[in-house]
Amino acid sequence: MLFGVRIGLAIFLVTSLFVGAASAYFYLSSLESLRAQMRERVLDVGRTSLFLFSPEERDMISILDRESARLSLFRDSQLPEIEPGDTAASLTPEQVARLQARPEFQTLVQTLRQIKNGSRPAITQPGPLPQAALDPEHPPVIRYAYILTSLPEVPDRRILKFIADADYAFEDTNENGVMDDDEQPTDVGQLYGLPSPELEAAFDGEAHVADEYYEDIWGTWLTGAFPIHDRRGQVIAVLGIDYGVDSELNVARELTYISVLFLMAGILLSLALSFLVARWLSRPIAELRGAAERVIAGDFGTRLTMRRSDDLGLLAESFNAMMSAIQSSARKLAQMLEELEKLNRVKDEFLANLSHELRTPLSILYGYAAIMLERAPGKELEEMHRAAEQLSAYVSDLILLTDLETRIDIQRSPTRIRPLLDRVRNELAQTAEEMQITLDIDCDQSLELSANRELLFSALRHVVKNAIVYSEKGGRVLVSVTDANDRITIEVVDQGVGIAPEEQRRIWDRFYRIDTSNTYSVSGVGTGLFIAKRVLELHQGTITVTSEPGKGSTFRLALPKSPA
């Protein structure tokens, strides 16, 4: 991933997280504040409503509570099981009608209707308040107002009892011709399964507001429960009100929309900001990368033109200073290389000329030594003949070495490998005999490849000779050939002194020769492996070595059967 993209992504993630956290905090804190205000409003309405109950009306609550208990159809052991929020009648219809006709009940109903109608948008005129039809467009903020008492025989207050309700009569309040569930009457003495803990807390003397809303066809409501005390300060009942919170919830929905819009705008802004900042930060990096690529391509005159006072500007100055030093060193190195090339050319020309000049007198010397040795055999003539033969081989190698360094292509022809290896064995037979080395060849007669016969012979001769002269006396050298995947692999394995790891890379250099006490006394000048490696390269092949000091070496020559 590009540096600029990573920077932009990091900035985008950080800013998005910040905007998201800020939006969530704004929404949650605003919603919590709104909830707290709604709860306080319900508490204020409930506490204010308690002042509408005079001491006489509070006595009326106690009278109705006692009378409904006296007339109840249930005794202590006969109370029904009522699920939370469900109701059950404890009085007969006739008993309900007589109690609800009493002035105490009607007085309490009027007080409850005052509490309810006081929350309508329109001003209510003084006088008796009927159970009016509900205006769907302008409903009262307080939907229900009622009074509940506890049952002495139920100490855990799982069952309560209705004493009065603002809407107690059968009436089609929404005028749809059907008695809906929320239009069913709430009779005096009706038992009620405890629906929420706030009612129970109110019986303990605490004003309480529910944490959750409930909804019906008229809206969303928040229930509050407020204790009603008698003249002695004892809690005798609870005032329950269901307060409408649609307007506040509309504000909450608006807060949701605002928070989402704020979040989306923040994300878009962070995306644009991250793009601009990433582009601003990555531009000098891109310039530096481009300059580095030009330097890799060989343009040491590359310079950066950043006019900045920050770390990137200092980096650009350091880069320019480094390039000046590199350019200066490159000039000196180029001059040194040019001089070395001249020296190499002079050396190569000298070796080539010397080799050609030595070839003729060495041939004459070798010929005379052979004639004299034939006419008068003797040890001195044998040594002279051998020395002339070795000098002639060295000169031939030098000529071949010079030729291989400049050659880029070779002439190929179908070449069988076994005859080449037999020829190598014949030529090195005397050397192997002197070293008491057994030279074995494992090669199928039919193996063939496209190669330059003489060059490949020279490479094989040098590798096999190298294996012989670096072997212990009485050892064995094995040359094996395998054919697999259109490649010929020739392995030359000896049991010699081996090659140290630090020298294995240098054995392919020109004129490099490992100096050990076990080597053959006239083993060459260090051109053999260089020639072998160059021949393999011209054949599009490879030559490698696996060796361990004291355990011998294995040279592997891999050649394609035909050129690519």
C-alpha positions in Angstrom: 0.0 0.0 0.0 1.3 3.4 -0.9 2.5 5.7 1.9 0.0 8.4 1.0 -2.9 5.9 1.0 -1.9 4.6 4.4 -1.6 8.2 5.8 -5.0 9.1 4.3 -6.6 6.0 5.7 -5.2 6.6 9.1 -6.4 10.2 9.2 -9.8 9.1 7.9 -10.2 6.4 10.6 -9.1 8.7 13.4 -11.3 11.6 12.3 -14.2 9.3 11.6 -13.9 7.7 15.1 -13.7 11.2 16.6 -16.8 12.4 14.7 -18.6 9.2 15.5 -17.8 9.5 19.2 -18.7 13.1 19.2 -22.0 12.4 17.4 -22.8 9.5 19.8 -22.0 11.7 22.8 -24.1 14.6 21.5 -27.0 12.3 20.8 -26.9 10.2 24.0 -26.3 13.2 26.3 -29.1 15.2 24.6 -31.4 12.2 24.8 -30.6 11.7 28.5 -31.1 15.4 29.1 -34.5 15.2 27.4 -35.5 12.1 29.3 -34.5 13.9 32.6 -36.6 16.9 31.6 -39.6 14.7 30.8 -39.3 12.9 34.1 -39.0 16.2 35.9 -42.1 17.5 34.1 -44.1 14.5 35.1 -42.9 14.8 38.7 -43.8 18.5 38.7 -47.3 17.8 37.3 -47.9 15.0 39.8 -46.6 16.9 42.9 -48.8 19.8 41.9 -51.8 17.6 41.3 -51.5 16.3 44.9 -52.5 19.8 46.2 -55.9 19.4 44.6 -56.8 16.7 47.1 -58.2 18.4 50.2 -58.1 16.7 53.6 -61.8 15.8 53.2 -61.2 14.2 49.8 -58.4 12.2 51.3 -60.8 11.0 53.9 -63.2 10.0 51.1 -60.5 7.8 49.7 -60.2 5.9 52.9 -64.1 5.6 53.1 -64.3 4.1 49.6 -61.4 1.8 50.3 -63.0 0.4 53.5 -66.4 0.1 51.9 -65.1 -1.7 48.8 -63.1 -4.0 51.1 -66.2 -4.8 53.1 -68.2 -5.6 50.0 -65.4 -7.6 48.3 -66.3 -10.9 46.8 -62.9 -12.3 47.9 -61.5 -13.1 51.2 -57.8 -13.5 52.2 -57.4 -17.0 50.8 -59.7 -16.4 47.9 -57.8 -13.6 46.1 -57.3 -14.6 42.4 -54.0 -14.8 40.6 -53.7 -11.7 38.5 -50.9 -11.2 35.9 -49.1 -7.8 35.9 -51.3 -5.3 34.1 -54.5 -7.4 34.2 -57.6 -6.7 36.2 -60.4 -8.6 38.0 -63.7 -7.4 39.4 -64.1 -7.7 43.2 -67.7 -6.3 43.4 -70.9 -7.1 41.8 -72.3 -4.7 39.2 -75.0 -3.5 41.7 -72.4 -2.9 44.3 -70.2 -1.0 41.8 -73.2 1.2 40.8 -74.1 2.0 44.4 -70.5 3.0 45.3 -69.9 5.0 42.1 -73.2 6.9 42.8 -71.9 8.0 46.2 -70.8 11.7 46.6 -67.4 10.6 47.8 -66.7 8.8 44.5 -68.1 11.6 42.3 -66.0 14.2 44.2 -62.8 12.2 43.6 -63.7 11.7 40.0 -64.1 15.5 39.5 -60.7 16.1 41.1 -59.1 13.6 38.7 -60.9 15.2 35.7 -59.6 18.6 36.9 -56.0 17.1 36.8 -56.7 15.6 33.3 -58.5 18.6 31.8 -55.9 21.0 33.2 -53.5 19.6 30.6 -55.8 20.3 27.6 -54.7 23.0 25.1 -58.1 24.8 25.7 -59.0 26.6 28.9 -61.6 24.6 30.9 -64.4 26.6 32.4 -65.4 26.2 36.1 -68.1 23.7 36.9 -68.7 20.0 36.8 -66.6 18.2 34.3 -68.2 15.4 32.2 -66.5 12.4 30.7 -66.0 14.2 27.4 -65.1 12.6 24.0 -61.4 12.7 23.3 -60.3 15.2 20.7 -57.7 13.4 18.6 -56.2 16.6 17.3 -55.9 18.3 20.7 -55.8 15.5 23.3 -55.0 16.3 26.9 -51.3 15.8 27.8 -52.5 13.6 30.8 -54.3 10.7 29.2 -55.3 8.9 32.4 -55.6 9.9 36.0 -56.6 7.4 38.7 -56.3 6.5 42.4 -55.0 3.1 43.6 -54.8 1.6 47.1 -53.0 -1.5 48.4 -54.6 -4.6 50.0 -53.6 -5.3 53.6 -53.8 -9.0 52.9 -51.2 -8.7 50.0 -48.1 -7.3 51.7 -45.9 -7.6 48.6 -48.4 -5.3 46.8 -48.6 -7.6 43.8 -52.3 -6.8 43.6 -53.7 -3.2 43.9 -57.2 -1.8 43.9 -58.8 1.0 41.9 -60.7 3.6 44.0 -61.5 6.1 41.3 -60.7 6.9 37.6 -61.3 10.1 35.6 -62.8 7.9 32.9 -64.9 5.3 34.7 -68.1 5.2 32.6 -68.9 3.3 29.4 -68.3 5.8 26.7 -67.1 5.8 23.1 -64.5 8.5 23.7 -63.1 8.4 20.2 -66.7 8.1 18.7 -65.9 5.3 16.4 -68.9 3.2 17.4 -66.8 0.5 19.0 -65.7 0.0 22.6 -61.9 -0.2 22.3 -59.7 -1.8 25.0 -58.6 1.6 26.3 -62.3 2.7 26.5 -63.3 -0.1 28.9 -64.5 1.4 32.3 -62.4 1.1 35.4 -64.8 0.3 38.2 -64.4 1.1 41.9 -62.9 -1.8 43.7 -61.5 -3.4 40.6 -58.3 -5.4 41.3 -55.2 -4.6 39.4 -52.0 -6.7 38.9 -49.0 -4.6 39.8 -47.6 -3.5 36.4 -44.4 -1.7 37.4 -42.1 -1.0 40.4 -42.8 2.7 40.4 -46.3 2.1 41.8 -44.8 0.1 44.7 -42.2 2.7 45.4 -45.0 5.4 45.6 -46.7 3.3 48.4 -43.5 3.7 50.3 -43.8 7.5 50.1 -41.7 8.3 47.1 -42.8 10.1 44.0 -41.6 7.9 41.1 -41.7 8.1 37.3 -41.2 5.0 35.0 -38.0 4.6 33.0 -39.8 3.3 29.9 -42.7 4.6 27.8 -45.8 2.7 26.8 -47.8 3.4 23.6 -51.4 3.1 22.5 -53.5 4.5 19.6 -53.5 7.9 21.2 -49.7 8.3 21.6 -46.8 7.6 23.8 -47.1 8.0 27.6 -44.9 8.2 30.6 -46.4 6.9 33.9 -45.9 8.6 37.2 -47.0 7.5 40.7 -47.4 9.9 43.6 -48.2 9.0 47.3 -51.4 10.5 48.8 -51.2 11.0 52.6 -53.9 11.2 55.2 -54.2 13.7 58.0 -51.7 11.7 60.1 -49.1 11.5 57.3 -49.7 7.9 56.4 -49.8 6.8 52.7 -53.3 5.7 52.0 -53.3 5.7 48.2 -51.3 6.5 45.1 -52.2 9.0 42.4 -51.3 7.5 39.0 -51.1 9.7 35.9 -50.1 8.8 32.3 -48.4 11.8 30.8 -48.2 12.2 27.0 -44.6 12.7 25.7 -45.2 12.8 21.9 -43.8 16.3 21.6 -40.6 15.5 23.5 -40.2 12.3 21.5 -40.5 14.4 18.3 -37.6 16.4 19.7 -35.7 13.1 20.3 -36.4 12.0 16.7 -35.1 15.4 15.5 -32.0 14.8 17.6 -31.5 11.4 15.9 -31.8 13.0 12.5 -29.4 15.8 13.5 -26.9 13.3 14.9 -27.0 11.1 11.8 -26.6 14.2 9.5 -23.8 15.4 11.7 -22.1 12.0 11.5 -22.4 11.8 7.7 -21.2 15.3 7.2 -18.3 14.6 9.5 -17.3 11.4 7.7 -17.5 13.2 4.3 -15.4 16.1 5.7 -12.9 13.7 7.3 -12.6 11.9 3.9 -11.9 15.1 2.1 -9.5 16.2 4.8 -7.6 12.9 4.8 -7.3 13.1 1.0 -5.9 16.6 1.1 -3.5 15.9 4.0 -2.4 12.6 2.5 -1.7 14.3 -0.8 0.2 17.1 1.0 2.3 14.7 3.0 2.9 12.2 0.2 3.9 14.7 -2.5 7.5 15.2 -1.1 7.7 11.4 -0.6 6.7 10.8 -4.2 9.3 13.4 -5.3 12.0 11.6 -3.2 10.9 8.2 -4.6 11.1 9.6 -8.2 14.6 11.0 -7.5 15.7 7.7 -6.1 14.4 5.8 -9.2 16.4 8.2 -11.4 19.5 7.6 -9.3 18.9 3.8 -9.7 18.7 4.4 -13.5 22.2 6.0 -13.3 21.3 9.8 -13.2 23.6 10.9 -10.5 22.9 14.6 -11.3 19.4 14.2 -9.7 18.6 16.9 -7.2 15.5 17.8 -5.1 14.1 21.3 -5.1 12.0 21.2 -1.9 11.8 24.6 -0.2 10.7 23.4 3.2 11.9 24.1 6.7 10.6 20.9 8.3 12.1 17.4 8.5 11.3 16.7 4.8 13.2 19.8 3.8 16.2 18.6 5.9 15.9 15.2 4.2 15.9 16.8 0.8 19.1 18.8 1.7 20.7 15.6 3.0 19.7 13.8 -0.2 21.2 16.5 -2.4 24.4 16.5 -0.3 24.6 12.7 -0.6 24.1 12.9 -4.4 26.9 15.4 -4.7 29.2 13.1 -2.8 28.0 10.1 -4.9 28.4 12.0 -8.1 32.0 12.9 -7.2 32.8 9.4 -6.2 31.2 8.1 -9.3 33.4 10.3 -11.4 36.5 9.0 -9.6 35.3 5.4 -9.9 34.6 5.9 -13.6 38.1 7.1 -14.1 39.5 4.2 -12.1 37.4 1.7 -14.1 38.6 3.3 -17.3 42.2 2.9 -16.2 41.5 -0.7 -15.1 39.9 -1.5 -18.4 43.0 -0.1 -20.1 45.2 -2.2 -17.9 43.1 -5.2 -18.6 43.2 -4.6 -22.3 47.0 -4.2 -22.1 47.2 -7.3 -20.0 45.0 -9.3 -22.3 46.8 -8.1 -25.4 50.1 -9.0 -23.7 48.9 -12.4 -22.7 47.5 -13.0 -26.2 50.7 -11.8 -27.9 52.9 -13.7 -25.5 50.8 -16.9 -25.9 51.0 -16.7 -29.7 54.7 -15.8 -29.6 55.5 -18.7 -27.2 53.5 -21.2 -29.1 56.0 -21.6 -32.0 59.2 -21.9 -30.0 57.5 -24.2 -27.5 56.3 -26.4 -30.4 59.9 -26.6 -31.7 61.2 -27.3 -28.2 58.5 -30.0 -27.7 59.3 -31.6 -31.1 63.1 -31.6 -30.5 62.6 -33.1 -27.0 60.5 -35.8 -28.4 63.0 -36.7 -31.2 65.9 -36.6 -28.7 64.0 -38.8 -26.2 63.2 -41.3 -29.0 66.9 -41.5 -30.0 68.5 -41.4 -26.5 66.0 -42.1 -23.7 66.9 -40.6 -20.4 65.4 -39.0 -17.3 66.6 -35.5 -18.1 65.0 -35.6 -21.6 61.8 -37.0 -20.1 61.6 -34.1 -17.7 62.3 -31.6 -20.5 59.7 -33.2 -22.7 57.1 -33.1 -19.9 57.9 -29.5 -19.1 57.6 -28.5 -22.8 54.2 -30.4 -22.9 52.9 -28.5 -19.8 54.1 -25.1 -21.1 52.4 -25.8 -24.4 49.1 -26.7 -22.5 49.4 -23.5 -20.4 49.8 -21.4 -23.6 46.8 -23.1 -25.2 44.7 -22.4 -22.1 45.8 -18.7 -22.1 44.8 -18.4 -25.8 41.5 -20.1 -25.1 40.9 -17.9 -22.0 41.4 -14.8 -24.1 39.1 -16.1 -26.8 36.3 -17.1 -24.4 36.3 -13.6 -22.7 35.3 -11.9 -25.9 33.1 -14.6 -27.4 29.3 -14.2 -27.2 28.2 -17.2 -29.3 29.4 -20.6 -30.3 28.9 -23.1 -33.1 27.0 -26.2 -32.0 26.7 -29.6 -33.5 25.2 -33.0 -32.2 27.7 -34.3 -29.7 27.8 -37.6 -27.9 29.1 -37.3 -24.4 30.7 -40.7 -23.8 33.3 -40.3 -26.5 34.3 -36.9 -25.0 34.7 -38.5 -21.6 36.8 -41.3 -23.0 39.0 -38.8 -24.7 39.4 -36.9 -21.4 40.3 -40.2 -19.6 42.9 -41.0 -22.3 44.5 -37.5 -22.1 44.7 -37.5 -18.3 45.7 -41.2 -18.0 49.3 -40.4 -17.2 48.4 -37.8 -14.6 45.9 -40.2 -12.9 48.6 -43.0 -13.0 51.1 -40.7 -11.3 48.6 -39.8 -8.6 47.5 -43.5 -8.3 43.9 -42.3 -9.0 41.2 -44.6 -10.4 39.1 -42.7 -12.9 35.7 -44.3 -13.6 33.0 -43.2 -16.0 29.3 -44.0 -15.8 27.7 -42.7 -19.0 25.2 -44.2 -21.5 26.7 -44.4 -25.0 23.5 -42.9 -26.5 23.4 -39.6 -24.5 23.7 -36.7 -26.9 23.3 -32.9 -26.9 23.9 -29.9 -29.1 27.2 -28.4 -28.1 30.6 -27.1 -29.3 32.6 -30.3 -29.1 36.0 -28.9 -28.5 34.9 -26.3 -26.0 32.9 -28.9 -24.0 35.9 -31.2 -24.1 38.1 -28.5 -22.7 35.7 -27.8 -19.9 35.4 -31.5 -19.0 39.2 -32.0 -19.1 39.8 -29.1 -16.7 37.1 -30.2 -14.2 38.3 -33.9 -14.2 41.9 -32.8 -14.0 41.1 -30.6 -11.1 39.4 -33.5 -9.4 42.5 -35.8 -10.0 45.2 -33.3 -8.8 43.3 -32.4 -5.6 42.7 -36.0 -4.6 44.6 -38.0 -2.2 46.9 -40.7 -3.7 45.1 -44.0 -4.2 41.8 -42.3 -4.4 38.9 -42.5 -6.9 37.3 -40.0 -9.2 33.8 -40.9 -10.6 32.2 -39.1 -13.6 28.5 -39.9 -13.9 26.0 -38.6 -16.4 22.2 -38.4 -16.1 19.4 -37.3 -18.4 16.3 -35.7 -17.0 13.9 -32.9 -18.1 15.7 -32.2 -21.4 18.9 -31.5 -19.4 22.2 -33.4 -19.2 23.8 -33.4 -15.7 27.5 -34.4 -15.4 28.8 -35.0 -11.9 32.5 -35.3 -11.1 33.0 -36.7 -7.6 36.4 -36.9 -6.0 37.7 -38.0 -2.6 40.2 -35.2 -2.2 41.0 -32.4 0.2 37.8 -30.5 -0.4 37.2 -26.8 -0.6 36.6 -24.5 2.4 33.3 -22.5 2.2 35.1 -19.1 2.1 37.1 -20.3 -1.0 34.2 -21.8 -3.0 33.2 -18.5 -4.5 36.8 -17.7 -5.6 37.6 -20.9 -7.4 35.9 -19.6 -10.5 38.2 -16.5 -10.8 40.9 -16.3 -13.3 44.4 -17.4 -12.0 43.0 -18.4 -8.6 44.5 -21.7 -7.3 44.0 -23.3 -3.9 47.4 -23.9 -2.3 47.6 -27.1 -0.3 50.3 -29.5 0.5 48.4 -32.3 -1.2 48.2 -30.8 -4.7 50.0 -32.2 -7.7 53.3 -30.4 -8.1 52.6 -29.2 -11.7 48.8 -28.7 -11.5 48.5 -25.4 -13.5 48.1 -21.7 -13.0 44.4 -21.4 -12.0 42.6 -21.0 -15.3 40.9 -24.4 -15.6 37.7 -23.7 -13.6 37.3 -20.2 -15.1 37.4 -21.8 -18.6 34.9 -24.5 -17.5 32.5 -21.9 -16.1 32.7 -19.7 -19.2 32.1 -22.7 -21.5 29.0 -23.7 -19.5 27.7 -20.2 -19.7 28.1 -20.1 -23.5 26.2 -23.4 -23.6 23.4 -21.8 -21.4 24.3 -24.2 -18.6 25.6 -24.0 -15.1 28.4 -25.4 -13.0 28.2 -25.7 -9.2 30.3 -27.3 -6.5 29.4 -29.0 -3.2 32.4 -29.6 -1.0 33.5 -30.0 2.6 37.2 -29.9 3.7 38.6 -33.3 4.1 35.6 -35.1 2.5 36.1 -34.3 -1.2 34.1 -32.3 -3.8 31.3 -32.8 -6.3 31.1 -30.6 -9.4 27.8 -30.6 -11.2 27.7 -29.5 -14.9 24.1 -29.0 -16.1 23.6 -28.4 -19.9 20.4 -28.2 -22.0 20.1 -30.8 -24.7 19.4 -28.0 -27.2 19.8 -24.2 -27.1 16.8 -22.2 -26.0 
